[in-house]
Amino acid sequence: MNNDSFLPIPTRRRFLQQAGMGLGSLALASLLHEESHGQQRQPHHLPKVRSVIWLFMTGGPSQVDTFDYKPELQRRNGQALAGADPRTGFFQTSGRCLASPFHWRQHGQSGSWVSELLPHTARHVDDMAFLHSCYSLQNNHAPASIEIMTGVNRPGYPSMGSWITYGLGTMNENLPAFVVMHDTKPRGDDNIWTPGFLPRSHQPLLLDSRRREEIANLARAPGMTESQQRTQIELMRELNQEHQQTRPQEADLAARIQSFELAYRMQAAAPEALDLRQESTIVQNMYGMNQPVSATFGRQCLLARRLIERDVRFVQIFFSTPRISGGAVNDVPWDGHNDINVNHRDCAASMDQPVGALLTDLKARGLLDSTLVVWGGEFGRTSDSQGAVGRDHNPHAHTIWMAGGGIRGGVHYGATDDFGYRAVHNRTSVHDIQATVLHLLGIDHTRLTYRFNGRDFRLTDVAGNVIREVLA
């Protein structure tokens, strides 16, 4: 008899408690679809991309200071803004135009206007499709962030990443299909990326930059051999399956079994995927990891590239300004209420080089053709001033861009008015954005449904249209 494989058989409850010491308190689920047992599910149509990297610009970057150039706003600085509503945002605005403090110029063969804030990102405008007419139904961070990721402005509904893993399963059984990276959690925190009423196996793996993206409790318990651990896992599966047969309504039990299984497999795969020492100094510096201001977001963007290389399907990074000299991180970094110039310069300095590097790196490795990159926040900012030189929240207009497989580069879809205050042409809802992302992954958003409490739900509810004008 192999002594390493011999384990006394405890009660089910005690066994689960003991087995959990190496695996159980992971902040993740396996993300393996229960019906498919970890296998990929068939898409509704031929997909254009395999993976998505969503760069979530927490706090709401100003469209009129980044990608939506408005000469009329520049000319009318300080003058009354026709149609301005001082209660558009969260506070109160002046009703007077605030010109962008940044210089603008055109880039690429498309001649796309980009402000001076984003020189690295601007090099890639010919690979991007700009959605200038996005709008939200919410004017505060938490509900707007929840809305753009779940399609609903209140907690409890599945996020886009969870819907995608539910619809398509996983491409790598040794890594989660859905990964979220963050520093201080944004307003709305777990409700932004929750699986909601979907099985818990569709929740993301959370990687916290404050802990250098370490995964808690992933290592095997001290003194336990691989053979012993495998025996524990197999016994636990048998006990859980026997338990489930008598309680068929406990749907989360299957997800728990899969979570233990994935954690076991991740012990080898995850540390390798997250080990940036495998990347050359040249690559790390390209992402800005040698500069304190961009090191955190640069590391997250490089990790995102490594994860999608290893067939992780959906990676989402929630941008936060870095901790410099031990300072606090702003959980809404683009929130330029007081001084749009200072605020947006700081944020852009933290994210511009990493974003440019990510697009360059993906393209050089042949990964951009199979990856969709999305950049944007939960809403935009007002064209009139808050105080002297700040901008309040603006749910009526913001810009999101997409780049990668299936996207027509250098395209500008929709438009705001002459001041960038309201979306007026081809207005783009959160459901339109969601439908387009799902379409590129091979999913018909009207057919991706889940029955809960007696009715069928979908990410796009009863709305949403694929934005075909931006598709290649």
N, C-alpha and C positions, 0 to 999 in steps of 0.2 A: 504494500500500500504506500502511496506517495504521501508522506506526512504533511507536506505543504498544502495538499488538497484537503486534508482532514479538518473539518470544523464541526464543533457540536451544534446541534440544531436547536436554536432558541425559540421562544414564542415569536409570533409574527411582529408584535409591537416592539419587543426588545431588539429583535433582529434589525428592524428598520431604524431604530434609534442608533444602534451601534454602527450599522453600515453607513449611515449618513455622515459619520465622522470624516470620511474621506471624500464624500461626494454630495451629501444631501443639502447643504446650505448654499449651493451654487446660486448665483443671481441670474439664472438662465433656465430655459427649457430646451428640449432637444430640437424643436422646430421641425421635427420629422412628422409629416402628415400621418395621422393615425390610420386612415384607411389604406394608405399606400406603403406603410411601414418603411418610410425613408426614401422611397423611390420617387423619381420625378413623375409628375402627372402630365398628361398630354395638354398642350395649349389648345385654344380654340382655333387659332390660325398660325401661320408661319411667323415666328417672332423675329423682330429686327435686332433685339439685344438679349443678352443672357443675364446681365446684372445692372443694378442701379446704384449710383453713389449720389446721395442727396446732401448737398451742402446747405444746411439750414442757417440762415443769417439771423440769429435770434435778436429780437428787438425792433426789427423793421428798418432796413436801410432806405434812405431817401432816393426815390426814383429820379428826381430832378437834380441829384448830385452825383449820380453814378452812370446811368445808361440812357436816360430820357432827356435829351438836351432840348431846352426851351428858350430860344432867343428872345421871345416876347417877355418872358419872366425876367430875363437879364435887363431888358430895356425899361421895364416898369418897376424897378426896385423902389420900394417905399410907397408906391401908389396903391390905391384901393383895388382889391381883387374882386372883380364882379362875381356875384354869386357865392361869395365866401360865407361859410357858416361857422361862427366862432365856437360852436359846440360839436364840430366834426370829430375832434379828437377826444382825448381823455380829460384834458384841461380846457383852456380857452385861448383862442388865437386872436391876433390883432385885426385880421381882415385886410392887411397890407402886404403886398408882394415882398418876398424875400428872395433876392437873386442868389444863385449858387455862387459861393465864394471861390469856386475852383475853375481853373482853366480847362477848356474842352478842345479836343481835336478829333479828326476822323482817322480811322484805322482800317487797314486791310483793303482788299479789292472791293469789298462791299461798302466802304466809306462809312462804316458805323461810328457814330459819335460815342466817345467814352471820356469821362472826366480824368483829370490828371491823377486822381487817387489810385487808379488801377492800371498802371503801365504793363505789368506782367500779364494780367488777364486780357488786356486789350490786344495782345499779340494773337489771340485766338478767335477774334470776332468772326472770321470767315468760317469757323466750325460751329458757330452758335446760332440758335434761333431765339430771338428776343420776343417775349410776350409782354407788350407794353400796356395792355389793357386789363390787367388782373385786378380783381376787387374782392373784398371780404365783406361779410355781413356783421363783423364784430370790430369794435374799436379799442379793445384792450388785449394785452398780450396772451394771457392764458386761453380765453375762449377762441381767439383768432388762430393761435397755434394748434389747438385741438381741432378746430374746424378744417384747417388746410390739410391735416394729416388723417382725420377720421371722417370728414365730410359732415360732421355734426358739431355744433358749438357747445356741447355739454359732455361731461365725462361718461364713460361706460361703454363706448363704442369702439370697435376694432380699428387700429391704425392701418395705414396703407401697407406697411411692411408685413403686418400680420395677415392681411387679406392676400398679399402676394404669395406668402409661404403656404397659406391655406390652399390657394389655387394651383400652385405649381410644385409644391414640395421642395425638396432639397437637391442640390447637385453634388454635395460632398457630405457623406454620412458621418465624417469625422469632425465636422465643424458646423456651427449653427448657420442657418440660412439667413438670419436677420440679426444684424449687429448695430447697436447704437453707441456712439461715443459722445461723451459730454465732460464738462468740468462741473462747476456748480450747476445744478439742474435748472433749466429755464422755468419761467412761470408756467404752470400747468404740469410740470414734471412728468411723472409716469403716465398721466392721462394722455399725453401726446403720443406715446408709443405703445399703449396698452393693447393686448389682444381682445379686450372687451369680453363679449360673450362667446368668442371663438374658443376652442380648446386651449388650455394653457400651454400646450406644446408650440403655440405660434407666438409666444412672447419673445422679445429680443434678448440677446446677450448684451449686458450693459458693461461698457469699458469706461472707467473713470480716469481721466488724465491726472487727477490729484493723486492717484495710486499707481501712476505710470502704466495704466492699462493692465495691471495684474488681475488675474482671475482667482478670487478667493476660494480656498479649499479644493483646488483642483488636484493638488499632489496627493499621492497615495498615503494613507496613514502610516506613521513610523512603525517599522518592524513587520509590515505586511508585504508579502511577496505578490508578484503579479498573479501567480496561480491561485493563491488564497483569495485575492480580490475577485478574480474571475468566478471562482466558486461561489462567493457571496452574491455576486450579481445574478448568477443563474438561479440560485436558491431564492433570492428575493423575487425574481421574475415569476417563478413557480408559485410562491406564496401569494403574490399580488394577483396573478391570474386566477388562482383558486378563489381568492377573496372576491374578485370582480364577477366571477360567474354567479355568485349568489347575490350580487348587488349591481345589476346591469346598468342602473341609472347613474352610477358614479363615473361620469365620463372623464374626469380629471385623473383618475387612477391610471389609465393607459398613458396619459401624458407624463405622469410621474415615473412610470416604468421606463419610458423612452428617455426621460431626463437623466436618470441614472446611467442608462446605457450610453448616451452621448457623452456624459461626463467621463466615463471610463475610456472611451475612444479618444476624447479630447486631450487626455493626459500626454499624449505624444504629439498630436497634431497642432494644438493651440500654442504651446510654447514656441514651436518652430515658426508658426505663422506670425507671431508677435515679436519675434527676435529681430530687431532692427540692426543688430550688430552684423547681420549678414549683408547689409547694404553698405556700399562703399562710402567713404567720406565725401566723395564728389556728389553722389546722389543725395546724401543727407543734407549737404550744404545747398544743393539746388532747391530743396524744399524749405530752406531757411532755418534749419535746425541748429545752425551755428550762431543764430541771433536770438537773444532773449525775447524780443518782441514777437517773433514769428515761430519760435521753437515748438510751442504746444500744438498749434494748428498744423504746422508742417509735419510733425510726428503723426498726427491723426490722419492727414491726407496720405502720407506714405503707408501707414497701416491699412488704409482703405484700399490702396492699390494692391498691397500684398494679399489682402483678404479676397478681393475679386479675382486675383490670379489663381487662388485656390478654390474658386467656384462658390464663394459666398454670394448669395443672390441679391441681398439688399443691405447696403451700408449707409447709415445716416450719421452725419456729424453735426452736432449742435454747437455753433461757434460761440466762443466766449473770449473776452479780452484776457491776456495773460496776467499771471501774478508776477509783477516786477518788484524785486526787493521785499518780498513777503506781503505785498498788498493784497487787498481783497479782489476777487473776480466779480465783475458785473454780470448778473444773470440775464440782463437785457442790454447787451453791449452796444447795439446800433441805436439806442434810444436817445437821440440827440435833442432833448427838450431845451437844454440851456444854451448850447453853443454847437451848431451843426459843423462848424469848421474844425474845432478841436476834436469833437467826438468822432467824426467820420475819418479824419486823418489817422487817429489812433487805431480805429478798427481796420481801416484799409491796410495800414502798415503791418497788421497782424495776419491778414488773410490773403493779400494780393499775391505775394511770391509763392506761397504754398499752392494756391489755386492754379496759377500759371504753370508751376512745376508739375502738378498732377496731370493737367491736360497734355503737356509736353511729353511726360513719361508714358502715359497711356498710349499716345499716338506712336511714340518710338517703339513700343513693345507690341504694337499691333492690337492693343486691347480696346482702343477707342471705338473701333467698329462694332464691338460686341458689348459695349458699356454705354449706358445713358448717364450723363452727369447733369444734375439739376442744381441751380443756384437761386436763392431767393429767401425772403423773410415772410413773416405772417401778414404784413400789410406795408403800406408806404408811409410817407410823411407829407405834411401839409405844405402847400406852396406859399401860404402866408405865414408870418412869423409868430412864434410863441415867445413872448418877451421881446428882446431886441434882436437876437440872432439864433434862436432855436426853432425847431419844427416839432409840432405835435403829431400824434398818430393820425394816419389817414387811411381809412378802410376803402376809400373810393378809387384808389389808383396805386398800383405798384408794378414793378417790372420783375419778371422771372425769366431766366434764360435756361435753355437746354442745349446740350452738345453731345455728340456721339452717334452711335448707330441709329440709322433710320431718320436722322434729323437733317433738314436742308440748312446748310451753313449760310450765314450772312443774311438771313431772312428776318424781317421785322413785321410782327403780326399785331394788329390792333393799334390803337392810338388813344392818347389822352388829349384833353383840350390844349389850347395854346399856352397854358400855364402849368400843365402837368398835374392839375388839381383833381380832375375826374376822368375816368375811362369813358370814352364817348363812341369809339368805333370798334366793332367786334369785341364787345365786353366779354371778359374771360373769367368764369367762375372757378371756384376750387374744384367743382365736379368736372369741369372741362379739362383741367390739368390732370386730375386723377384718371379720367377716361383715356387721356392721351398716353400717360405713362403705362397704364395697363395694356393698351393696344400695342405699344412697342414691345412689350413682353409676351405678346401673343394671346392676351386675354380680352375677350369681349366683355366690357364692363356690365352690360345688361344681363349677362349669363352667369356672372360670378355672384352667387347668392348663398345665403346660409339661413336655415330656418331656426328661429328662436322665438319662444313665447307665442307660437301659433301663426307667425307670419314670416315671409321671406325678406331678409335684409340684404342690401348690397352697399358697397363703399360709396357709390354715387347716388344712392337713394333712388329717386325717380327722375333724375336729371342727368346732365352731363353729355357733352358731345366731343368726339375726337377732333382735335384741331388739325385737320388734314393739310391745311396750308403750310404747316411747318414740317411735314413729313417728306422725306426724300422719295 
